[in-house]
């Protein structure tokens, strides 16, 4: 397999001619590269009155390999051919190197360039590429590939240091400036000693090229991306070229490219697939416009307990979510799952913007943000299945499209019920992201030696966590039921249709004496049937039944029907598996049943014949497969909810 290395652009803040003079001092040997034992000039020619020079060298390189490998290959040194092509008119030096030893077994090709900076003529750029293709090497091809690329990237780190070393050596000798080549009819070198003008120091006063999509140079990496290994830099350069070659999507900036590379362990192929899918998703959902177009719903503005709050100690933007006091059910029923997802995406886009601002503010790379989740008040109501389902969809979307944006997650005041929720949710979170979760419990979690003061400045800890910092992040609270959105149900010839609400709930109206039944066919023993419904108008009777008979059903493997009488299919024996309950208006019921047997399970609602008017309800159900469901049944206990936040 061909191994490839491609460096980002290195920038020397010296003119091209001075860099070339320093480069020539590397030969025939230099102390910084002890593996180069000798470089013999084979051919050296001047052309165009000295404007061009072609030089060919045969270099002797010491084999840096374990003793056993040296014994296998039978040599201590190898030979390379290096060809230099210097053009003083265009101010470029191209270098090509290929292996002479083992040429039939191994192909090594390196290409380097020194050239004048395109925007600052007093600076010099350097880039390099290399390929290693081991076709047949004594049966140790894979080991040699790994060792070869590792040693190569180590030597590339020394390249810039070597040029700097010889530039300083020239300065110590009084050479600080080399005249540019001019076609004056001579081939004489024009080298001058120290002068009062035209020094390299003046070049440093010109602004560096550090735009988002600029030449990727060492200064840019240090300021905007952080520390990268040479191989990581190489992968980033190659990854960028993948997207330069296609006009299908706008070119992502280097921060985005790096995040997707990290998410796929720097595999260019896997990262390309992930980023292409994300760019297509952004285009289809107009994500690039969300910061300018998104309008926060009034319900979210008033009842969503989350917001941005300063920075953590590492400079990351800090987002605080008071999940324990959030009415998940109320928000879902009032704005819907899609709107909560859109809210989350807006937060993520804000995070990207704030990270760039923090990078400038703190003058260091900030490429992720910190999330602090306060779980005070978390209870069984938060294990409400539709809420968990919506949360998992949000997590999946964020994981796919905003990888490596979460630097740290601080979980504070976690109650006993939290491990149940964490068991359900954590399975859907990337392993690398899970490792960033830190848990703090109890009333002293703020100020203990190992509390959140390690990560958040004391004067930035919000007052509701015992700190001194005021914040506009409110408690959330219970969403009033009159804000729930329930589509009206129209009757036609006595038939009643169940209408979809927000992709989660369906609504149904029942006349006095009418039944509504939802049948679920089960072929998976030990799977779990869960349900949640809200009575909006008049009393409703609810029960759960089972039969071994296979009833006629629709494509979704269930059916719903409305009856004016008993409702059960004639000739079919039913058994009651849940005690019937009477549900009153503004009450909700959450429940579950482990479906130990195959057959059909029936959820049944009835408006009592004595009711003075029709009943109305919103319902949701889901089946958890036996393979995917983990945990105690207590996490899915049936229960009532009313208007009190504690009992919801």
C-alpha positions, 0 to 999 in steps of 0.5 A: 500500500502506498503511504503518502506524506504531504506537509503544510506550507512552512514560512521563513520570514527571510527573503528567498535568496537568503534561504537558498544561501542557508540551504546550500550550507547543508551539504555535504553534511550537517550536524543536525542530520547525522544520518546523512553521511555524505553528498557527492555532486554528480552534475552541476550546470548553470544556464541563462547567464546564471539564472538557472542552476541544476544540481544532482547529488548522490547521498549516502544515508545511514540505515536507522533500523533495528539490528535484526532488520539490518541483518535481513537486508544486509546493509548499513547504508543506502543511496539516494539521488537528489536533483535540485532545480534553482530558478533565480528569475522566478525565485523557486528551488525545486528538489526531487529525491529518489532511492537508488538502493532497493529500487526494484523493491521499494519506491521512495519519491520526495518533492520539495519546493522553496519559493517566494511568498505570493503576498510577501516577497520578503518571505519564503514558503516551503512545502513537501510531499513524499510517497513510499511504496514497498512492493516486496521487501523480504516479507517485512513490508508492513513493518518497513512502511510504518518505520519508514513513515515514522522516521521520515516525519521525524526528519521533517521536523528538523528541516525548518530548524536547519534553515534557521540554524544556517541563517543564524550562522550567516548572520554571525558571519555578517551576511544578512542580505543576498541581492536578488538576481539581475540579468547584468551579463554576469553570473557573479553571486551578489552577497553583501554584509550588514547594511542599514536597509533591506534587512530581514527584520523589516520583513517581519513588520508585514502582516502574516497570511492568517485567514481562515482559508489561507496557506496553511503555515506553521503560524496559522496552525499554532494560532488557530489549530493547536499542536499537530504531529507532522502526520496529522498536518499531512492528513489535514493538507490531503483532506483539504485537497479532497474538497478543493477538487469538487465544487459541489460544496463550499470549501470547509475551513481548516477548523471544520476539516480538523474536527471531522478528521479527529472524529474518524481517527484521521482516516481521510476516506472515512472523514470524507464520507462523514463530512460530505454527508454533513455538508449535504445535510447542511445544504438541505436544511439551510443550516448556514442561515440558521443564525440569521433566520432562527426565531426563538419560540415564545414558549422556549424563551420562557420555559427552556432553562439553558443559555451561554455563560462566560467561559471555562478556565480553558477559554471554552464558551460555557453553556449551562443547561438546567435539565433537572427543572426542564419540563421536557414533556411540556416543551415537546407537546407545545413546540414539537420535536422538530422545533427542539432539534432546531433549537439545539442546532442553533445552539451548536451554530452559536457555539461554533461562532463563539469558539472563533471569537474565543480564539481571538480573545484568548489568542490561542486555539479554542475549537470546542465548548464546555457544557455544564448540566445541572440535574437538581430536580431530575426525577422519573418524569425525565425518563418519559420515553417520548422525551428520551426518544427525542433526545436520542434523535438530537444526540444522533444529529449532533454527533454526525454534524458537529463532531469534536465540538464538545470539550468537556461536560460537567454534570452537577448535582446528579440524583440517584435516578440519573444512572438509569437515564445515563444507561439509556442515553450513553449508548448513543454517545460517541466513546470519545465524547463519553470520556469527556463527561465529569460527574459531581454530586451533592451540595458541595460539588462547587467548592470541594477540592475536586469540584467544578472550581477546577474547571470554572472560575470561582467568580463565574459559578452561577448563583443557583449553584452556590456561586456569586455570578448572576445569570439570566438562565432561568429555572424553566418550570412547568409549561401550561397545558393550554400552550400544548398544540393539539389539532382539532378532530373532525367527525365524518359519518361517525368515524373518528381519525387519529391525527398526527402531532409533531411526529410523536403524538396522535390525538383522538376524540371519543363520544360517550360510550365509544372505544378507541383501541390500538393493537400491537403485534409482538413477535419478540418475547421480553420486549417492552411496550411503553405508552404515554397519554394525556387526557385533555377533555372529560374522563377516560377509561384505560386498559391493556389486554392481550390475545394469542390470536393474530389480528388483522393489522396495517403495514406498521404491524399495528391497527387502531379502531374506534368502536361504539360497543365492547370493541373486541373482535368476535370469537377472540379471547382477551386477557387483561394484563393491566388494571383498568384506570380512570383518567381525569382531565389534565392527567397524564399516564406513563406506563410499560409492560414487558411483553413476555409472550407473542401475540397481540397487545391492545391499548384501549381507551373508552369515554364512559357512556355517562359522560356529559360530552366527548373525551379527547386525548393525545397518545404515544406508544413505542416498543423497545426490543428485547435486544436493545432494552437494558436496565431495570423495569423500575425505569419504566414504571407506570405512573400518573402525572398532573399539574405539579412539577414534582409528580410529572 
